[in-house]
Protein backbone atom coordinates (compact mmCIF):
# COMPACT_ATOMS: atom_id res chain seq x y z
CA UNK A 1 0.00 0.00 0.00
CA UNK A 2 1.24 3.49 -0.79
CA UNK A 3 0.73 6.34 1.65
CA UNK A 4 0.82 10.09 1.38
CA UNK A 5 0.38 13.09 3.63
CA UNK A 6 -3.21 14.34 3.49
CA UNK A 7 -3.05 18.03 2.60
CA UNK A 8 -1.82 20.15 5.48
CA UNK A 9 -3.12 17.77 8.16
CA UNK A 10 0.14 15.88 8.56
CA UNK A 11 -1.82 12.61 8.54
CA UNK A 12 -0.05 9.82 6.65
CA UNK A 13 -2.93 8.00 4.98
CA UNK A 14 -3.28 5.15 2.53
CA UNK A 15 -3.90 6.27 -1.03
CA UNK A 16 -6.91 3.99 -1.03
CA UNK A 17 -9.65 4.72 1.51
CA UNK A 18 -12.44 2.48 2.74
CA UNK A 19 -15.92 3.91 2.11
CA UNK A 20 -18.25 2.53 4.76
CA UNK A 21 -21.70 3.14 3.29
CA UNK A 22 -21.65 -0.25 1.56
CA UNK A 23 -21.11 -2.21 4.78
CA UNK A 24 -24.70 -1.41 5.72
CA UNK A 25 -25.89 -3.72 2.93
CA UNK A 26 -24.20 -6.90 4.17
CA UNK A 27 -24.26 -9.05 7.28
CA UNK A 28 -22.52 -7.38 10.25
CA UNK A 29 -19.99 -10.20 10.72
CA UNK A 30 -19.09 -10.05 7.02
CA UNK A 31 -18.80 -6.27 7.27
CA UNK A 32 -16.44 -6.52 10.24
CA UNK A 33 -14.37 -9.13 8.42
CA UNK A 34 -14.21 -6.86 5.36
CA UNK A 35 -13.07 -3.85 7.41
CA UNK A 36 -10.40 -5.97 9.11
CA UNK A 37 -9.28 -7.30 5.71
CA UNK A 38 -8.97 -3.72 4.42
CA UNK A 39 -6.92 -2.77 7.50
CA UNK A 40 -4.72 -5.86 7.18
CA UNK A 41 -4.18 -4.88 3.53
CA UNK A 42 -2.82 -1.50 4.61
CA UNK A 43 -5.88 0.75 4.37
CA UNK A 44 -5.83 3.19 7.26
CA UNK A 45 -8.38 5.79 6.09
CA UNK A 46 -12.08 5.08 6.62
CA UNK A 47 -14.92 7.28 5.44
CA UNK A 48 -18.37 7.12 7.03
CA UNK A 49 -21.19 9.48 7.97
CA UNK A 50 -23.79 9.95 10.65
CA UNK A 51 -26.45 9.27 8.00
CA UNK A 52 -24.97 6.01 6.66
CA UNK A 53 -27.49 3.87 8.50
CA UNK A 54 -25.56 1.66 10.97
CA UNK A 55 -22.08 1.99 9.46
CA UNK A 56 -20.68 3.87 12.45
CA UNK A 57 -21.87 1.15 14.84
CA UNK A 58 -20.30 -1.55 12.67
CA UNK A 59 -17.06 0.41 12.49
CA UNK A 60 -17.10 0.83 16.27
CA UNK A 61 -17.08 -2.95 16.61
CA UNK A 62 -14.62 -3.59 13.77
CA UNK A 63 -12.04 -1.10 15.00
CA UNK A 64 -11.71 -2.50 18.52
CA UNK A 65 -8.02 -2.78 19.30
CA UNK A 66 -6.90 -0.90 16.18
CA UNK A 67 -8.68 2.45 16.52
CA UNK A 68 -5.44 4.36 17.10
CA UNK A 69 -3.98 2.90 13.89
CA UNK A 70 -6.67 4.21 11.53
CA UNK A 71 -8.00 7.62 10.57
CA UNK A 72 -11.76 8.09 10.59
CA UNK A 73 -13.58 10.64 8.48
CA UNK A 74 -17.21 11.18 9.36
CA UNK A 75 -19.72 13.87 8.56
CA UNK A 76 -22.96 15.57 9.47
CA UNK A 77 -25.67 16.91 7.22
CA UNK A 78 -26.75 19.46 9.81
CA UNK A 79 -26.28 23.15 9.08
CA UNK A 80 -26.53 24.69 12.56
CA UNK A 81 -24.12 24.50 15.47
CA UNK A 82 -26.41 22.76 17.98
CA UNK A 83 -27.44 19.91 15.67
CA UNK A 84 -23.99 19.59 14.10
CA UNK A 85 -22.43 19.10 17.54
CA UNK A 86 -25.24 16.71 18.49
CA UNK A 87 -24.44 14.62 15.39
CA UNK A 88 -20.76 14.68 16.35
CA UNK A 89 -21.58 13.39 19.83
CA UNK A 90 -23.78 10.65 18.36
CA UNK A 91 -21.01 9.64 15.95
CA UNK A 92 -18.46 9.44 18.76
CA UNK A 93 -20.75 7.12 20.72
CA UNK A 94 -21.56 4.94 17.73
CA UNK A 95 -17.89 4.67 16.74
CA UNK A 96 -16.93 3.90 20.35
CA UNK A 97 -14.16 6.47 20.28
CA UNK A 98 -13.40 9.79 21.93
CA UNK A 99 -12.19 11.44 18.72
CA UNK A 100 -12.82 11.54 15.00
CA UNK A 101 -9.83 12.53 12.92
CA UNK A 102 -11.74 14.53 10.30
CA UNK A 103 -15.35 15.67 10.69
CA UNK A 104 -17.07 17.27 7.71
CA UNK A 105 -20.22 19.07 6.67
CA UNK A 106 -21.94 16.55 4.39
CA UNK A 107 -23.37 17.43 1.00
CA UNK A 108 -22.79 21.15 0.70
CA UNK A 109 -23.70 21.97 -2.87
CA UNK A 110 -24.79 25.61 -2.85
CA UNK A 111 -23.27 28.87 -1.69
CA UNK A 112 -26.26 29.63 0.53
CA UNK A 113 -25.67 26.37 2.44
CA UNK A 114 -22.13 27.45 3.22
CA UNK A 115 -23.40 30.92 4.17
CA UNK A 116 -25.91 29.28 6.55
CA UNK A 117 -23.17 27.24 8.19
CA UNK A 118 -20.85 30.21 8.47
CA UNK A 119 -23.63 32.31 9.99
CA UNK A 120 -24.62 29.66 12.55
CA UNK A 121 -21.38 29.96 14.51
CA UNK A 122 -20.16 26.43 13.77
CA UNK A 123 -17.11 27.71 11.93
CORQUITA-V550033 format. One record per helix or strand of 2 or more residues. SS is the DSSP state (h for helix, s for strand). FROM is the first residue (numbers start at 1). LEN is the number of residues. If there is no record, write none. Layout:
[[SS FROM LEN] [SS FROM LEN]]
This chain:
[[s 3 3] [s 12 3] [s 18 2] [h 20 6] [h 28 13] [s 45 3] [h 55 8] [h 67 3] [s 71 6] [h 81 15] [s 102 4] [h 111 10]]
